[in-house]
Each structure stands twice: as structure tokens, then as C-alpha cells.
Amino acid sequence: MPRRFIDISVPLQAGIASDPPGSEPQIEYIDHTAALERMLPHFPGLTADDLPDRSGWAIEKVSMTTHNGTHLDAPWHFHPTMNGGERSWTIDEVPLEWCYGNAVKLDFRRFPDGYVATAEDVNAELERIGHSLNPLDIVIVNTSAGLRYGQPDYVRSGCGMGREATLFLLDQGVRVTGTDGWSWDAPFVFTARRYAESHDPGIIWEGHKAGRTIGYCHLEKLHNLEALPASGFQVICFPVKVERGSAGWTRAVAVIDE
């Protein structure tokens, strides 16, 4: 059976609005000419003229966090404990079985920036697309932030997933979720406004903190979700194995059997 692969990751790119100010990745590009001085000392007696076109290797020097680019958050990122008191897993401990499976897309592009999606919203969308969740389904959320990646307002764009909505998914056996927004939760600027009015600390990072009750992972900064159907596809999102890491970069890919 032929398969179609759809890239749902963003490239790691410097110089665009992809993270809060001060948290963006930095990339130094060292081309084939500039890298010669690094290459020649490894081979005593070798000169630039000995190499085809006087060209060495090309490399990049990168300064970033594990949360730059498309990445998978580990339970450790959310809180020191999960599952009601167990030590949270770091990214190198996340089961690979969680990272490859049948997937479903929730289309929440209609919700305004800063909206906090509820369990009722999730259930209504599942009913609309005619999908019943199964354990280890990967649930990804298409928000209005997806088409604004790299724009000045990206970090404040899209809706977020609240504690109630997150636990609704986790109670049905979902262990990996994802969003094309900067965060699984609503953008911080909107949560800060709500907190200023209510002074309720329970609303801060509430979707992430649901992992205290049931351990799970989520993908952030997905892309191109508009190209996916509502269901009938798989997602592959194996993370880079960072020892004791709170997240790992991933080349997330959707696979559709045709």
C-alpha cells in the first residue's frame, strides 16, 4: 500500500519570532571555506590546494534549548512528579511506543487567541469528526497559531488546552498530544490577564500541570496541520535522546496510507 509522508515540523531557524524574546535559537553557519582551518590540522601536511575546489566541510554551531523548534516535552518539564507522586520521566525515559501511533486532529482554528479549550470542546469535536479515542492515540490540535509561525505575534497566537480538556484525553489512554502553538497552554499574555483578575494560581500552566495527575507528553510547534485529515493517519515523533532532558527535538511526521 503506498504511503504519503507529511512533514509536520518546523525547521530550526534563527532570526524569526518563534519563542519569547531571549529564548530564540542562535545558529552560526560555517561554510566549506571557513571550515578549512578546522579541517587541515587533522591531516598533517594537507593543504587547501590538495582538496577538491579547496573545500572543507560545512558545519553549524548552534545555541538553543531543548524547547526550540518542534519538540516533544517530557513529564519532567511539567513537574517533578507525575501519576500522583511518582518521579517524572525525563525525555530519555519516555516509552517509544508512545511516539508512533494512530492519530486524530482536533480543528480548533475557530477559537480566538487565548481561549482555553474544555473537555466539552474536545468531545464535541470528536463527535463532529466521528472518532472514538483509543489508548495511545496521538491527539494533535490545529489552532490559529499554525499559520502565524515566524510572525511577530506567533507566541501570543492560538487557543490553549486547559486542565479539564487535557485530563479528558489522558483518562482515555492518550499519552502524547500536540499543538501548532508555542505552548500546549493558552499564550501566557492571556493567562496573565486572567490571573490579574482572579489571582487563581490554578489557571497557570494548567494543561501542562495535568501531568501531575497522569503522566504524558506533548508536541509543541507542530506545523502544516491544515494538510492533515481529521483521522485515518499516523504520527511518528521519536525525540532526540537528551540525557535527563525535559524535552527532545523531533522531526514529527504524519503518515497517510493511500
N, C-alpha and C positions, 0 to 999 in steps of 0.2 A: 504494500500500500504506500503510495507516495506521501511524503510529509512536507509541510511548509513550515519554515522556521521564521519567527518574527522576533526581531531584537526589541526588547522592552527595557533596555538600559540606556542611560545617558553616558556620553564619553566623559572621562575625567578631563576637565578643561579649566584652565586658569583664565582669569580676567573677565569672567562673566558673573552675573548675580546668580549664585547657586546655594549660598549659605549666608548666615548672618555676617555682617562686616567683621573682619578679623579672623574668620574661620575658614576662608576660602583656600583651596589648594594653590600651591605655587609650583610651577614647572619650569626648569631651566633646560632648554634644548641644546645639546652639544652635537654638532654635525660631524660628518666624516673628516673634515679638515681640522676642526678644533680638537677632535679626539686623538689626532696623531701623536701628540706629545704624551698622551696617556698610554698609547699602544706600543710605541717603539721601544721603551725601556724593557719591555718583557722579552725582547728578542735581541740580545746584544749584537751589534754590527749591522742591524737592519736600518735602512734609510727610507725616507719617504719615497725616493725615486724607485725603490725596489717594489713598491706596491702599485697595483693597477690604478691608474688615474690619481696616484698619490692620495688615495682614500683609505682612511682607517674605518673604525666602526662608528655608528651613531648611537648615542645613549641619551637618556633624560635623567635629570636629578630632580626628585620630587619631594616636596614638603607638604604633608597633609595629615588629616586624622582618618581614622577608620570609618568616619561618618561622611566623608566626602564622596561624591559620585553615588552611583547606585550601590546600595549595600544592604546587608542583612543584619539587623540588630539582634543580639543575643539577650536572653533574660537578664544577664548580669548588668546590662546597660540600664535596665528599668529600676532595679532594686537589688540589694544584696541577697534577698531571699525570694523564693518562688514556691508555689504549691503549698502555701500556708505555713512556711517556715524552713523548707529545705534550702541549702545553699544554691544560689542561682548558677546555672550553667554559663560558662563563657563560650565564645564562638567556636573554639576548637572542640567543645564537648557536645555541640548540637547534633542530634541524630541526622545522618544523611537522608534517612527515609522521609524526614520532614520536608526536604528540599527538592523533591521531584515527585510530582503527582498531578492528579486531575485538578482542574482549576475552574473557577467561576468569577465573572466580573460583575461588580455592582456599579451601575451607572448613576453616580451622584453629581453629575455636572450641573444639574438644575439647582443644587443647593448653593446659597450665597457664601461668599468668603466668610470664614469664622463660624459657620454653622456647626453645631455638634450633633452628629447623627446618632439616632437612638436605635434600640432594638426593634421598635416598631417600623422604623425606616428600612432596616435590613430585611425584616420579614416581608414587608410589602414589596420590596424589590425582588426578593427570591420568588414570591408568588407571581409577580409580573412576568418573570422570565421562565417560570415553570421549573425551577430547580430545587431539589431537596438535598440539603447538605449531608455529606458522608464524612466519617472520621478521616482526617488527614487531607481533606480537600484544601487547596490553597485558594484563599479568597482575596482578590485584589479589587481596589476601589479606584474608579476613574472619576477624578474630581476636575473642577475647572482650572486647577493649577497645572495640569499636564501640558497645556499649550502655551504656558507662560514661563516655562523653564528658560533661564538666562535673561529674562526681563527684570527690570528693577523691582517689580512688585511680586516676584515669584515667592519669596519667603512668607509673604502675608496672604498668599492666594489659596483658595480651595477650602473645602469643609474638612472637619476632623471627625474622628471616631471616638465617641465617649466610652466611659467605663461600661455602661449598660449594654451598648452595642457590641463592644469587644467581648464581654463575658457571654453574650448570646451566642457568638460564634464559637468561643472556646468550650462552652458547655456541650456543644455538638461534635466535639472532637477535632475542630480546626486547630492547627498548631503553627501555621505560617499564614500571615496576612500581608498585604502590601498596599501601597498608595503611590500615586504620581506626585503627591505633595512633598514638601520638605519634611513634614512630620506626620506621623500617624494621628497625632492630636491636632486640634484646631490651631491655627497660627497663634503664636504667643501674644501678638499685639491685641488680639481679640480677647484672649483669656485674661490678659492683664486688665483690660477694661472691666470685664465681668467681676474679677476679683476685687477691684477697687470699689465696686458697688456692694458686693456681698460679703467680702472678707472670708469666704469659704475656701479653705486650702484644699478641699476635696476635689475642686474643679481643675487644679493644676496638674497637668500631665496625666489626666485621669485614665486615658486609654492605655498609655504605657504602664501605669501603676496597676492595671488589672492583672499584670503578670505576677503580682504578689499572691494572688489567689490561685491562678492557673498559669503555669509557665508556658510561654510561647515566644515566637519570633515574628518580626515583621520586616518587610522590604520598604525602603523609602527611596524617593527619587526614581521611581519607575517612569517609563516614557512610552509613547506610541500606543497607549492602551485603547485609543479610539479605533485602532486597526483590528481589535480583537472582537470575536463574537461574545455573547453573554456566557456561553458554556460550550462544552464539547472540545476543550483543548487542554493541554498540559503545560505546566510551568517547570522549568529547570532553573534552580537558583543556588547552586552549591557555593558557599562562601570561601574566600581565601582563609587559610588556616592560620590565624594570628594567635600565637600562644597567649592565653589568659585575656584575650581581646573582648571588648564589649561589642564589637561588630566586625564584619569582614566584607570586603568589596566583592561584588558578584556581577558576572555578565548574565543577567537574567534573560531567559529566552522562553517564548511561548511556542509550542509545537502543535500544529493542527494536522490531523490525518485527513487526507483528501482522496 
